[in-house]
Amino acid sequence: MADREKPADAQGDAPLPKLPQRGLTLRMLGDRLGLSTATISLALRDSPLVAEQTRIRVRALADEIGYVANRSAASLRTARTNMVGVVVHDVVNPYFAEIFRALEAELNAQSLAIMICNHADDVRRQRTFVETLMQHRADGLIMCPSVGTEPAEVLRVARSGLPLVMICRDIGEIGVPVVRGDDFAGALALTRHLIERGHRRIAFVGGRRQTSAGRERHAGYVAAHAEAGIEIDPALDVPEAMTQRAGRDAVAGLLALSRRPTAIFGFNDLVALGLMSALRRHGIEPGRDIAVAGYDNTDGAAWTTPALTSVDNVPGPIGATAAALLRDQIAGLPVRTERILIAPELIVRESTRPN
């Protein structure tokens, strides 16, 4: 597990670069390229009044050094906005509500307000939100990256000088602080629990494998089977589901198998709740006839019938730690660019009785 705790990259222990780019002006860009501020301004707006090659040169330099047009002022602005952007993929998921609560508690104490943006795993929406926050000079950014986020996009934000922390997902070892639960360890513990209770046909429903959370939870599920010497039936692996509806939709296919699963691991609690609802519609009682487990231990997991076994993915510590890292960056303090993995906790309840 040690190799997942810190980036292997040599830059992993270096502080985030404190670059001056956040105060870049059109004049500075013009001086670099030997162009007037008017030409630079037109080029950044993609005006046909500027030759295409010149526009390309201007855009290339702006991207390289992280220049973003300041729509709040025509000149250099150094005043704080006291606003932090929080960009995630699903604001409806109660897990993120708990993270928001922890972020607010920490940041409000520093007179910082949060602006929440929902990119819905659409990288273009995410790009628009991030650009808007940068243009309006947000003091910092906390981001759960969308599917399809390229390292270059995140690095561009970091190099602009905007304080940045990623949460819940990461996109590789690129020298940007990341705070998330240890998804591999949590999924490993949950799958081991199901195997120890006698289950050998365990379905895994959900998770976008293009994301670190999707890959790591699935890897933990696979590793637990491997150490127990159990071969996984590919028909029991149902990727992509992330919502209650997707969980409900997955049930018919699983019940149509000649050998049905005896337990189902839902990628998150929303998927698990959808599974339980659909199973009942088919006359199958969760917990009694088939084990069902979720992940995140969201508010309400303990109050379903039966109470849902889940992995507590520590939203409070994740939010508080991310906020503290961002606060230190805003204050100009050096921040080590490490990946912080916070240990989750398996919470066993009535929904995973022995087979």
Residue frames as qw, qx, qy, qz and C-alpha x, y, z in Angstrom:
[[0.000, 0.882, 0.471, 0.000, 0.00, 0.00, 0.00],
 [0.397, -0.621, 0.036, 0.675, 2.98, 2.33, 0.46],
 [0.315, 0.031, 0.512, 0.798, 3.31, 2.97, -3.24],
 [0.015, -0.689, -0.597, -0.410, -0.19, 4.44, -3.28],
 [0.369, -0.761, -0.380, 0.375, 0.43, 6.83, -0.43],
 [0.111, -0.777, 0.164, 0.597, 2.77, 9.23, -2.21],
 [0.692, 0.706, -0.083, -0.122, 3.49, 9.99, -5.83],
 [0.875, -0.118, 0.203, 0.423, 6.58, 8.23, -7.11],
 [0.468, 0.762, 0.075, 0.441, 7.49, 11.27, -9.17],
 [0.568, 0.001, -0.296, 0.768, 10.53, 13.17, -7.99],
 [0.080, -0.421, -0.031, -0.903, 8.40, 16.29, -7.74],
 [0.559, -0.522, -0.619, -0.178, 6.14, 14.61, -5.20],
 [0.568, -0.519, -0.398, 0.499, 8.00, 16.08, -2.22],
 [0.279, 0.112, 0.070, 0.951, 8.47, 19.54, -3.70],
 [0.149, 0.546, 0.477, -0.673, 6.22, 22.43, -2.68],
 [0.450, 0.738, 0.486, 0.129, 3.79, 23.81, -5.20],
 [0.447, 0.157, 0.129, 0.871, 5.57, 26.46, -7.28],
 [0.024, -0.783, -0.374, 0.496, 4.65, 29.95, -6.20],
 [0.433, 0.263, 0.452, 0.734, 4.53, 31.52, -9.63],
 [0.025, 0.377, 0.161, -0.912, 3.68, 35.15, -10.36],
 [0.027, 0.203, 0.725, 0.658, 1.43, 34.30, -13.30],
 [0.045, -0.650, -0.743, 0.152, -1.76, 34.97, -11.38],
 [0.033, -0.791, -0.157, 0.590, -1.03, 38.69, -11.79],
 [0.418, 0.051, 0.567, 0.708, -0.22, 38.53, -15.49],
 [0.299, 0.695, 0.200, -0.622, -1.49, 41.42, -17.60],
 [0.720, 0.649, 0.234, 0.065, -1.97, 41.92, -21.32],
 [0.144, 0.926, -0.348, -0.003, 1.08, 44.18, -21.27],
 [0.504, -0.514, 0.692, 0.058, 3.25, 41.38, -19.88],
 [0.776, 0.276, 0.558, 0.096, 2.09, 39.03, -22.63],
 [0.493, 0.868, 0.053, 0.030, 2.70, 41.73, -25.20],
 [0.136, -0.850, 0.506, 0.060, 6.23, 42.37, -23.92],
 [0.673, -0.230, 0.695, 0.106, 7.03, 38.67, -24.18],
 [0.662, 0.412, 0.590, 0.212, 5.84, 38.50, -27.79],
 [0.250, -0.185, 0.282, 0.908, 6.72, 41.99, -28.96],
 [0.042, -0.531, -0.678, -0.506, 3.07, 42.87, -29.60],
 [0.199, -0.334, 0.134, -0.912, 0.77, 45.67, -28.47],
 [0.246, 0.111, 0.793, -0.545, -1.77, 45.10, -25.71],
 [0.613, 0.361, 0.040, -0.702, -4.53, 45.78, -28.23],
 [0.568, 0.345, -0.682, -0.306, -3.24, 43.00, -30.48],
 [0.093, 0.102, -0.939, 0.316, -2.95, 40.62, -27.54],
 [0.421, 0.209, 0.530, -0.705, -6.52, 41.42, -26.45],
 [0.672, 0.388, -0.215, -0.593, -7.90, 40.85, -29.94],
 [0.427, 0.321, -0.839, -0.101, -5.93, 37.62, -30.34],
 [0.085, -0.011, 0.888, -0.452, -7.27, 36.21, -27.07],
 [0.549, 0.364, 0.390, -0.644, -10.79, 36.94, -28.32],
 [0.548, 0.157, 0.755, 0.325, -9.91, 35.11, -31.56],
 [0.322, 0.782, 0.116, -0.520, -10.56, 38.25, -33.60],
 [0.773, 0.431, 0.347, 0.312, -10.11, 37.91, -37.39],
 [0.147, 0.980, -0.113, 0.067, -8.41, 41.32, -37.28],
 [0.351, -0.694, 0.624, 0.075, -5.30, 39.48, -36.05],
 [0.541, 0.430, -0.678, -0.250, -3.40, 37.09, -38.30],
 [0.933, -0.208, -0.207, -0.207, -4.04, 33.42, -37.53],
 [0.748, 0.182, -0.448, 0.454, -0.37, 32.67, -36.81],
 [0.020, 0.437, -0.384, 0.813, -0.25, 35.55, -34.35],
 [0.723, -0.377, 0.018, -0.579, -3.40, 34.29, -32.61],
 [0.934, -0.039, -0.348, 0.069, -1.82, 30.85, -32.33],
 [0.489, 0.319, -0.467, 0.664, 1.36, 32.33, -30.80],
 [0.278, -0.447, 0.272, -0.806, -0.62, 34.37, -28.27],
 [0.864, -0.275, -0.101, -0.409, -2.85, 31.46, -27.27],
 [0.851, 0.111, -0.443, 0.261, 0.16, 29.14, -26.94],
 [0.266, 0.341, -0.483, 0.761, 1.94, 31.52, -24.58],
 [0.515, -0.396, 0.142, -0.747, -1.23, 32.18, -22.58],
 [0.936, -0.166, -0.235, -0.204, -1.80, 28.44, -22.14],
 [0.704, 0.250, -0.497, 0.441, 1.86, 27.82, -21.28],
 [0.208, 0.211, -0.497, 0.816, 1.98, 30.30, -18.44],
 [0.175, -0.475, -0.820, 0.266, -1.62, 30.01, -17.29],
 [0.074, 0.063, 0.020, -0.995, -2.92, 33.45, -18.29],
 [0.020, 0.588, 0.806, 0.065, -6.68, 33.89, -17.84],
 [0.014, 0.503, 0.191, 0.843, -8.48, 37.11, -18.74],
 [0.121, -0.285, -0.644, 0.699, -9.61, 39.02, -15.68],
 [0.080, -0.573, -0.594, -0.559, -13.24, 39.96, -16.24],
 [0.396, -0.760, -0.460, 0.234, -13.53, 41.62, -12.87],
 [0.207, -0.857, 0.091, 0.463, -10.99, 44.33, -13.65],
 [0.669, 0.735, -0.053, 0.090, -9.12, 45.75, -16.60],
 [0.220, 0.738, -0.554, 0.316, -5.88, 46.04, -14.68],
 [0.474, 0.108, -0.809, 0.332, -3.91, 43.95, -12.22],
 [0.604, -0.576, -0.051, -0.548, -6.03, 43.14, -9.21],
 [0.328, 0.284, -0.807, 0.401, -4.55, 41.91, -5.97],
 [0.508, -0.261, 0.366, -0.735, -7.62, 42.03, -3.70],
 [0.094, 0.027, 0.990, -0.100, -8.96, 38.76, -2.33],
 [0.475, -0.209, -0.461, -0.720, -12.43, 37.61, -3.37],
 [0.381, -0.188, 0.717, -0.552, -12.90, 35.33, -0.33],
 [0.857, 0.223, 0.042, -0.462, -14.48, 32.77, -2.66],
 [0.251, -0.348, 0.889, 0.157, -13.40, 29.16, -3.17],
 [0.706, 0.222, -0.362, -0.567, -14.74, 27.07, -6.03],
 [0.487, -0.173, 0.843, -0.151, -15.71, 23.45, -5.35],
 [0.596, 0.368, -0.429, -0.571, -16.21, 21.43, -8.52],
 [0.419, -0.131, 0.886, -0.151, -17.60, 17.87, -8.27],
 [0.152, 0.011, -0.815, -0.558, -19.47, 15.37, -10.44],
 [0.404, -0.452, -0.742, -0.286, -22.66, 14.79, -8.44],
 [0.113, -0.300, 0.377, -0.869, -24.05, 17.35, -6.00],
 [0.748, -0.276, -0.210, -0.566, -27.13, 15.14, -5.47],
 [0.755, -0.018, -0.621, 0.210, -25.08, 12.37, -3.87],
 [0.543, -0.820, -0.076, -0.164, -25.39, 12.80, -0.08],
 [0.830, -0.183, -0.044, 0.524, -21.74, 11.80, 0.28],
 [0.397, 0.389, 0.062, 0.829, -20.70, 15.11, -1.27],
 [0.340, -0.803, -0.189, -0.451, -23.11, 16.99, 0.98],
 [0.779, -0.589, -0.072, 0.202, -21.07, 15.70, 3.92],
 [0.664, 0.071, 0.077, 0.740, -17.83, 16.81, 2.25],
 [0.074, 0.679, 0.190, 0.706, -19.33, 20.26, 1.60],
 [0.567, -0.789, -0.180, -0.152, -20.28, 20.53, 5.27],
 [0.787, -0.390, 0.013, 0.478, -16.69, 19.79, 6.35],
 [0.483, 0.340, 0.181, 0.786, -15.26, 22.20, 3.79],
 [0.145, -0.790, -0.226, -0.552, -17.58, 24.99, 4.90],
 [0.680, -0.711, -0.151, 0.093, -16.79, 24.49, 8.57],
 [0.718, -0.236, 0.099, 0.647, -13.06, 24.86, 7.92],
 [0.369, 0.349, 0.291, 0.810, -13.18, 27.59, 5.27],
 [0.214, -0.834, -0.344, -0.373, -15.87, 29.75, 6.89],
 [0.643, -0.665, -0.121, 0.361, -13.59, 30.07, 9.90],
 [0.493, -0.188, 0.257, 0.810, -11.19, 31.82, 7.50],
 [0.279, 0.644, 0.144, -0.697, -13.97, 34.07, 6.09],
 [0.076, 0.234, -0.758, -0.604, -14.01, 32.04, 2.88],
 [0.721, 0.268, 0.318, -0.554, -17.27, 31.10, 1.14],
 [0.368, -0.088, 0.855, 0.355, -17.62, 28.16, -1.24],
 [0.586, 0.418, -0.146, -0.679, -19.24, 28.17, -4.67],
 [0.597, -0.045, 0.801, 0.006, -20.35, 24.66, -5.69],
 [0.486, 0.476, -0.416, -0.603, -20.33, 23.60, -9.34],
 [0.781, 0.032, 0.607, -0.142, -21.69, 20.30, -10.68],
 [0.159, 0.523, -0.618, -0.565, -19.83, 19.10, -13.78],
 [0.867, 0.182, 0.244, -0.396, -21.82, 15.82, -14.03],
 [0.700, -0.181, 0.605, 0.333, -18.72, 13.99, -15.31],
 [0.580, 0.749, 0.246, 0.205, -18.68, 16.19, -18.40],
 [0.639, -0.221, 0.039, 0.736, -15.14, 17.44, -18.91],
 [0.201, 0.485, 0.292, 0.799, -16.35, 20.38, -21.02],
 [0.413, -0.814, -0.288, -0.289, -18.68, 21.59, -18.25],
 [0.733, -0.521, -0.101, 0.426, -15.82, 21.21, -15.80],
 [0.526, 0.128, 0.161, 0.825, -13.53, 23.27, -18.03],
 [0.054, -0.691, -0.311, -0.650, -16.15, 26.02, -18.27],
 [0.588, -0.774, -0.232, -0.032, -16.63, 26.15, -14.50],
 [0.728, -0.344, -0.001, 0.593, -12.89, 26.23, -13.81],
 [0.371, 0.343, 0.231, 0.831, -12.29, 28.96, -16.40],
 [0.239, -0.784, -0.306, -0.484, -15.12, 31.04, -14.93],
 [0.685, -0.685, -0.157, 0.194, -13.76, 30.69, -11.41],
 [0.656, -0.125, 0.106, 0.737, -10.30, 31.69, -12.60],
 [0.201, 0.546, 0.307, 0.753, -11.61, 34.65, -14.57],
 [0.381, -0.800, -0.189, -0.424, -13.42, 35.97, -11.52],
 [0.214, 0.563, -0.587, 0.541, -10.32, 35.46, -9.40],
 [0.851, -0.456, -0.202, -0.163, -11.50, 32.80, -6.97],
 [0.270, -0.786, 0.531, -0.166, -9.03, 32.48, -4.10],
 [0.227, -0.334, 0.915, 0.016, -8.76, 28.72, -4.57],
 [0.734, 0.154, -0.392, -0.533, -10.21, 25.60, -6.15],
 [0.452, -0.193, 0.848, -0.201, -11.14, 22.19, -4.75],
 [0.620, 0.353, -0.393, -0.579, -11.91, 19.73, -7.52],
 [0.695, -0.017, 0.717, -0.051, -13.11, 16.16, -7.90],
 [0.082, 0.411, -0.571, -0.705, -11.97, 15.71, -11.52],
 [0.783, 0.339, 0.076, -0.516, -14.36, 14.61, -14.24],
 [0.818, 0.124, 0.516, 0.221, -13.97, 11.50, -16.33],
 [0.626, 0.633, 0.244, 0.385, -11.66, 12.46, -19.18],
 [0.172, -0.972, 0.141, 0.081, -9.69, 15.11, -17.31],
 [0.789, 0.422, -0.211, 0.393, -6.19, 15.32, -18.75],
 [0.656, -0.437, -0.192, 0.586, -3.18, 16.01, -16.51],
 [0.349, 0.233, 0.166, 0.893, -2.31, 19.02, -18.68],
 [0.241, -0.711, -0.362, -0.554, -5.59, 20.72, -17.73],
 [0.663, -0.698, -0.241, 0.124, -4.95, 20.35, -14.02],
 [0.662, -0.179, 0.014, 0.728, -1.32, 21.41, -14.37],
 [0.181, 0.523, 0.252, 0.794, -2.38, 24.54, -16.25],
 [0.444, -0.803, -0.255, -0.305, -4.54, 25.54, -13.29],
 [0.764, -0.520, -0.101, 0.369, -1.76, 24.79, -10.80],
 [0.589, 0.062, 0.133, 0.795, 0.82, 26.72, -12.82],
 [0.010, 0.752, 0.289, 0.593, -1.45, 29.75, -12.97],
 [0.122, 0.265, -0.515, 0.806, -0.80, 30.18, -9.25],
 [0.643, -0.370, -0.112, -0.661, -4.40, 29.40, -8.24],
 [0.289, -0.306, 0.828, -0.371, -4.34, 27.33, -5.02],
 [0.748, 0.115, -0.440, -0.484, -5.65, 23.87, -5.93],
 [0.331, -0.235, 0.878, -0.254, -6.49, 20.61, -4.15],
 [0.582, 0.012, -0.637, -0.505, -8.09, 17.53, -5.72],
 [0.494, -0.195, 0.660, -0.531, -10.44, 15.31, -3.71],
 [0.803, 0.141, 0.433, -0.384, -11.95, 11.81, -4.02],
 [0.873, 0.418, 0.184, 0.170, -10.36, 11.13, -7.40],
 [0.228, -0.736, 0.382, 0.510, -6.93, 11.76, -8.83],
 [0.764, 0.633, -0.006, -0.124, -5.46, 11.59, -12.30],
 [0.847, 0.284, -0.190, 0.408, -1.95, 10.35, -11.65],
 [0.630, -0.531, -0.101, 0.558, 1.19, 11.57, -10.04],
 [0.402, 0.692, 0.222, 0.557, 1.37, 15.13, -11.35],
 [0.392, 0.044, -0.318, 0.862, 2.54, 17.04, -8.30],
 [0.342, -0.443, -0.111, -0.821, -0.85, 18.42, -7.19],
 [0.219, -0.140, 0.774, -0.577, -2.20, 17.75, -3.65],
 [0.587, -0.178, -0.622, -0.487, -4.86, 15.01, -3.53],
 [0.294, -0.165, 0.726, -0.599, -7.02, 13.99, -0.57],
 [0.722, -0.022, -0.412, -0.556, -9.19, 10.90, -0.85],
 [0.814, -0.313, 0.405, -0.274, -10.23, 7.73, 0.89],
 [0.109, -0.392, 0.884, 0.230, -8.23, 4.58, 0.27],
 [0.765, 0.199, -0.098, -0.605, -10.69, 3.02, -2.18],
 [0.599, 0.280, -0.749, -0.044, -8.62, -0.12, -2.71],
 [0.082, 0.130, -0.837, 0.526, -8.42, -0.87, 1.02],
 [0.510, 0.078, 0.363, -0.775, -12.13, -0.20, 1.54],
 [0.787, 0.246, -0.300, -0.479, -13.25, -2.45, -1.32],
 [0.459, 0.277, -0.831, 0.148, -10.81, -5.16, -0.24],
 [0.139, -0.077, 0.751, -0.641, -12.21, -5.14, 3.30],
 [0.653, 0.164, 0.176, -0.718, -15.82, -5.23, 2.12],
 [0.755, 0.288, -0.500, -0.312, -15.26, -8.07, -0.35],
 [0.271, 0.234, -0.872, 0.333, -13.32, -10.06, 2.25],
 [0.392, -0.012, 0.563, -0.728, -16.27, -9.61, 4.61],
 [0.779, 0.229, -0.084, -0.577, -18.67, -11.05, 2.02],
 [0.633, 0.320, -0.704, -0.035, -16.35, -13.97, 1.29],
 [0.041, 0.203, -0.820, 0.533, -15.96, -14.67, 5.03],
 [0.561, 0.095, 0.427, -0.703, -19.76, -14.86, 5.24],
 [0.605, 0.112, 0.788, 0.005, -19.78, -17.69, 2.74],
 [0.570, 0.740, 0.133, -0.331, -20.43, -15.84, -0.52],
 [0.587, -0.173, 0.593, 0.524, -18.66, -17.05, -3.65],
 [0.299, 0.517, 0.554, 0.579, -20.75, -15.39, -6.36],
 [0.173, -0.692, -0.273, 0.646, -20.41, -11.71, -5.57],
 [0.422, 0.718, 0.366, 0.415, -21.55, -9.18, -8.17],
 [0.320, -0.396, -0.060, 0.859, -19.83, -5.80, -8.45],
 [0.252, 0.756, 0.554, 0.243, -22.25, -3.18, -9.73],
 [0.011, 0.992, 0.124, -0.023, -21.13, 0.29, -10.76],
 [0.509, -0.631, 0.277, 0.516, -18.09, 2.51, -10.92],
 [0.576, 0.810, -0.098, -0.043, -16.58, 4.33, -13.85],
 [0.895, -0.185, 0.127, 0.385, -13.32, 2.53, -14.44],
 [0.485, 0.641, 0.009, 0.595, -11.83, 5.62, -16.13],
 [0.263, -0.835, 0.179, -0.448, -11.67, 7.20, -12.65],
 [0.197, 0.412, -0.791, 0.408, -9.28, 6.36, -9.83],
 [0.536, -0.147, 0.549, -0.624, -12.18, 5.54, -7.49],
 [0.884, 0.238, -0.055, -0.398, -13.74, 3.19, -10.04],
 [0.657, 0.450, -0.596, 0.102, -10.45, 1.44, -10.74],
 [0.033, 0.410, -0.750, 0.518, -9.33, 1.17, -7.11],
 [0.667, -0.103, 0.447, -0.587, -12.61, -0.18, -5.72],
 [0.907, 0.291, -0.173, -0.251, -12.82, -2.71, -8.52],
 [0.484, 0.505, -0.672, 0.244, -9.18, -3.67, -7.92],
 [0.288, -0.340, 0.696, -0.563, -9.92, -4.29, -4.24],
 [0.850, 0.099, 0.198, -0.479, -12.86, -6.51, -5.20],
 [0.812, 0.435, -0.387, -0.043, -10.66, -8.48, -7.61],
 [0.205, 0.534, -0.721, 0.390, -7.79, -8.77, -5.10],
 [0.562, -0.251, 0.570, -0.544, -10.03, -10.23, -2.39],
 [0.932, 0.222, 0.029, -0.286, -11.24, -12.90, -4.80],
 [0.628, 0.559, -0.524, 0.135, -7.69, -13.68, -5.88],
 [0.042, -0.483, 0.743, -0.460, -6.41, -14.16, -2.35],
 [0.692, -0.066, 0.528, -0.487, -9.35, -16.49, -1.62],
 [0.203, -0.135, 0.906, 0.345, -8.75, -18.46, -4.82],
 [0.448, 0.566, 0.626, -0.294, -12.18, -17.58, -6.23],
 [0.263, 0.125, 0.563, 0.774, -12.59, -17.02, -9.96],
 [0.262, 0.457, 0.266, -0.807, -14.86, -14.10, -10.86],
 [0.438, 0.510, 0.709, 0.214, -17.63, -14.72, -13.37],
 [0.179, 0.029, 0.229, 0.957, -17.40, -11.78, -15.85],
 [0.220, -0.561, -0.617, -0.506, -21.21, -11.68, -15.95],
 [0.474, -0.689, -0.478, 0.270, -21.15, -10.49, -12.33],
 [0.368, -0.330, 0.014, 0.870, -19.14, -7.38, -13.18],
 [0.206, 0.787, 0.534, 0.230, -21.49, -4.54, -14.17],
 [0.405, -0.137, -0.072, 0.901, -19.59, -1.23, -14.64],
 [0.055, 0.369, 0.299, 0.878, -20.73, 2.39, -14.97],
 [0.395, -0.713, -0.540, -0.209, -23.72, 2.45, -12.56],
 [0.276, 0.187, -0.368, 0.868, -23.49, 5.49, -10.26],
 [0.375, -0.205, 0.097, -0.899, -27.11, 6.28, -9.26],
 [0.526, 0.063, 0.706, -0.470, -30.15, 4.63, -7.66],
 [0.752, 0.473, 0.008, -0.459, -31.79, 4.30, -11.06],
 [0.476, 0.548, -0.680, -0.106, -28.70, 2.60, -12.49],
 [0.176, -0.239, 0.896, -0.331, -28.70, 0.23, -9.52],
 [0.678, 0.253, 0.466, -0.510, -32.34, -0.65, -10.13],
 [0.687, 0.572, -0.255, -0.369, -31.68, -1.19, -13.82],
 [0.195, 0.522, -0.830, 0.003, -28.84, -3.64, -13.12],
 [0.541, -0.162, 0.713, -0.415, -30.98, -6.10, -11.16],
 [0.852, 0.342, 0.105, -0.381, -32.91, -7.67, -14.04],
 [0.600, 0.591, -0.538, -0.025, -29.72, -8.73, -15.79],
 [0.055, -0.435, 0.829, -0.346, -28.27, -10.28, -12.64],
 [0.646, 0.014, 0.591, -0.483, -31.46, -12.20, -11.89],
 [0.808, 0.461, -0.127, -0.345, -31.56, -13.51, -15.46],
 [0.185, 0.571, -0.800, 0.008, -28.27, -15.37, -14.97],
 [0.805, -0.080, -0.564, -0.165, -28.47, -19.16, -14.73],
 [0.650, -0.299, -0.498, 0.489, -26.40, -18.87, -11.53],
 [0.124, -0.913, -0.150, -0.360, -27.48, -15.79, -9.68],
 [0.258, 0.454, -0.535, 0.664, -25.18, -13.91, -7.31],
 [0.554, -0.526, -0.621, 0.173, -25.63, -14.51, -3.59],
 [0.335, -0.696, -0.186, 0.607, -24.23, -11.06, -2.77],
 [0.428, 0.740, 0.241, 0.459, -23.98, -7.71, -4.55],
 [0.451, -0.420, -0.089, 0.783, -21.38, -5.01, -3.90],
 [0.265, 0.896, 0.330, 0.136, -22.82, -1.64, -4.96],
 [0.547, 0.393, -0.092, 0.734, -20.18, 0.90, -5.99],
 [0.023, -0.233, 0.338, -0.912, -21.79, 3.47, -3.69],
 [0.200, 0.251, 0.769, -0.553, -24.77, 3.65, -1.36],
 [0.505, 0.391, -0.034, -0.769, -27.02, 5.14, -4.04],
 [0.495, 0.249, -0.750, -0.360, -26.42, 2.11, -6.28],
 [0.123, -0.023, -0.948, 0.292, -26.98, -0.23, -3.32],
 [0.348, 0.303, 0.501, -0.733, -30.29, 1.42, -2.43],
 [0.575, 0.370, -0.325, -0.654, -31.42, 1.06, -6.04],
 [0.356, 0.172, -0.915, -0.087, -30.45, -2.61, -5.97],
 [0.081, 0.138, 0.846, -0.508, -32.46, -3.21, -2.80],
 [0.478, 0.350, 0.183, -0.784, -35.53, -1.48, -4.22],
 [0.592, 0.342, -0.521, -0.511, -35.50, -3.51, -7.45],
 [0.205, 0.115, -0.965, 0.118, -34.81, -6.80, -5.68],
 [0.291, 0.221, 0.684, -0.631, -37.95, -6.30, -3.58],
 [0.581, 0.390, -0.102, -0.707, -39.98, -5.70, -6.74],
 [0.577, 0.277, -0.728, -0.248, -38.83, -9.13, -7.88],
 [0.864, -0.385, -0.160, -0.283, -39.90, -10.69, -4.58],
 [0.774, 0.096, -0.412, 0.471, -36.36, -11.03, -3.25],
 [0.440, -0.892, -0.094, -0.047, -35.68, -9.65, 0.21],
 [0.406, 0.668, -0.442, 0.440, -32.27, -7.96, 0.63],
 [0.253, -0.547, 0.624, -0.497, -30.33, -9.26, 3.60],
 [0.766, -0.091, 0.539, -0.339, -32.45, -12.40, 3.89],
 [0.883, 0.379, 0.276, -0.019, -32.38, -13.80, 0.34],
 [0.697, 0.483, 0.003, 0.530, -29.35, -11.97, -1.03],
 [0.493, -0.574, -0.132, 0.640, -26.64, -9.87, 0.60],
 [0.349, 0.811, 0.185, 0.431, -26.30, -6.24, -0.52],
 [0.538, -0.537, -0.111, 0.640, -23.55, -3.81, 0.47],
 [0.312, 0.924, 0.137, 0.176, -22.77, -0.23, -0.46],
 [0.641, 0.002, -0.105, 0.761, -19.92, 2.23, -0.14],
 [0.082, 0.527, -0.005, 0.846, -19.64, 5.71, 1.46],
 [0.318, -0.423, -0.726, 0.439, -21.86, 5.10, 4.52],
 [0.051, -0.372, -0.174, -0.910, -24.02, 8.07, 3.65],
 [0.306, -0.011, 0.492, -0.815, -26.60, 9.54, 5.98],
 [0.770, 0.118, -0.003, -0.627, -29.50, 7.09, 6.05],
 [0.537, 0.295, -0.784, -0.096, -27.55, 3.89, 5.37],
 [0.043, 0.076, -0.872, 0.482, -28.13, 2.83, 8.97],
 [0.424, 0.216, 0.464, -0.747, -31.88, 3.50, 8.70],
 [0.564, 0.188, -0.561, -0.576, -32.80, 1.48, 5.62],
 [0.762, -0.141, 0.529, -0.347, -34.54, -1.86, 6.03],
 [0.793, -0.467, -0.193, 0.341, -32.43, -3.86, 6.41],
 [0.210, -0.910, 0.222, 0.279, -29.71, -1.50, 7.62],
 [0.761, 0.628, -0.144, 0.079, -27.08, -1.29, 4.90],
 [0.773, -0.358, 0.206, 0.482, -23.56, -2.63, 5.31],
 [0.430, 0.882, 0.014, 0.190, -21.26, 0.01, 3.87],
 [0.695, -0.014, -0.134, 0.707, -17.74, 1.42, 3.91],
 [0.152, -0.936, -0.171, 0.266, -17.42, 4.75, 5.69],
 [0.675, 0.427, 0.128, 0.588, -15.38, 6.78, 3.21],
 [0.476, -0.477, -0.235, 0.700, -14.55, 9.49, 5.75],
 [0.267, 0.756, 0.334, 0.496, -16.07, 12.59, 4.09],
 [0.356, -0.931, -0.073, 0.037, -15.45, 14.73, 7.16],
 [0.622, -0.525, 0.318, 0.485, -11.69, 14.14, 7.33],
 [0.559, 0.330, 0.471, 0.598, -11.40, 14.42, 3.54],
 [0.087, 0.882, 0.303, 0.350, -13.16, 17.79, 3.51],
 [0.446, -0.883, 0.046, 0.137, -11.31, 19.15, 6.54],
 [0.691, -0.299, 0.370, 0.544, -7.91, 18.04, 5.25],
 [0.467, 0.501, 0.440, 0.581, -8.51, 19.44, 1.77],
 [0.078, -0.951, -0.213, -0.212, -9.69, 22.75, 3.21],
 [0.569, -0.744, 0.162, 0.310, -6.62, 23.01, 5.44],
 [0.655, -0.004, 0.430, 0.621, -4.29, 22.35, 2.50],
 [0.279, 0.707, 0.398, 0.514, -6.07, 24.99, 0.42],
 [0.312, -0.942, -0.123, 0.010, -6.05, 27.50, 3.28],
 [0.636, -0.529, 0.263, 0.497, -2.29, 27.11, 3.64],
 [0.534, 0.283, 0.457, 0.652, -1.76, 27.63, -0.09],
 [0.046, 0.880, 0.336, 0.333, -3.90, 30.78, -0.04],
 [0.458, -0.875, 0.044, 0.152, -1.79, 32.04, 2.87],
 [0.403, 0.810, -0.421, 0.069, 1.35, 31.47, 0.80],
 [0.581, -0.527, 0.613, -0.088, 2.65, 28.62, 2.96],
 [0.261, 0.381, -0.835, -0.301, 4.54, 25.75, 1.30],
 [0.844, -0.005, 0.297, -0.447, 2.35, 22.70, 0.73],
 [0.267, -0.309, 0.881, 0.237, 3.79, 19.29, 0.01],
 [0.611, 0.273, -0.339, -0.662, 2.33, 17.85, -3.16],
 [0.075, -0.139, 0.984, -0.086, 1.49, 14.43, -1.79],
 [0.587, -0.252, -0.566, -0.522, -1.44, 12.11, -2.23],
 [0.256, -0.233, 0.685, -0.641, -3.11, 11.76, 1.15],
 [0.561, -0.182, -0.734, -0.337, -5.05, 8.50, 1.51],
 [0.404, -0.326, 0.486, -0.703, -7.37, 8.38, 4.52],
 [0.069, 0.000, -0.997, 0.026, -8.25, 4.92, 5.81],
 [0.579, -0.260, -0.294, -0.714, -11.95, 4.01, 5.42],
 [0.280, -0.160, 0.820, -0.472, -13.92, 1.89, 7.89],
 [0.360, -0.178, -0.831, -0.385, -16.14, -1.12, 7.16],
 [0.428, -0.089, 0.436, -0.786, -19.52, -0.78, 8.89],
 [0.198, -0.091, -0.954, -0.205, -21.27, -4.17, 9.06],
 [0.488, 0.022, 0.300, -0.820, -25.06, -4.14, 9.35],
 [0.680, 0.129, 0.633, -0.347, -28.06, -6.38, 8.64],
 [0.682, 0.595, -0.105, -0.413, -27.91, -6.38, 4.83],
 [0.499, 0.524, -0.689, -0.038, -24.99, -8.83, 4.66],
 [0.787, -0.342, 0.416, -0.299, -26.06, -11.83, 6.68],
 [0.312, -0.361, 0.850, 0.225, -24.17, -15.12, 6.16],
 [0.550, 0.232, -0.555, -0.579, -24.98, -17.13, 3.04]]
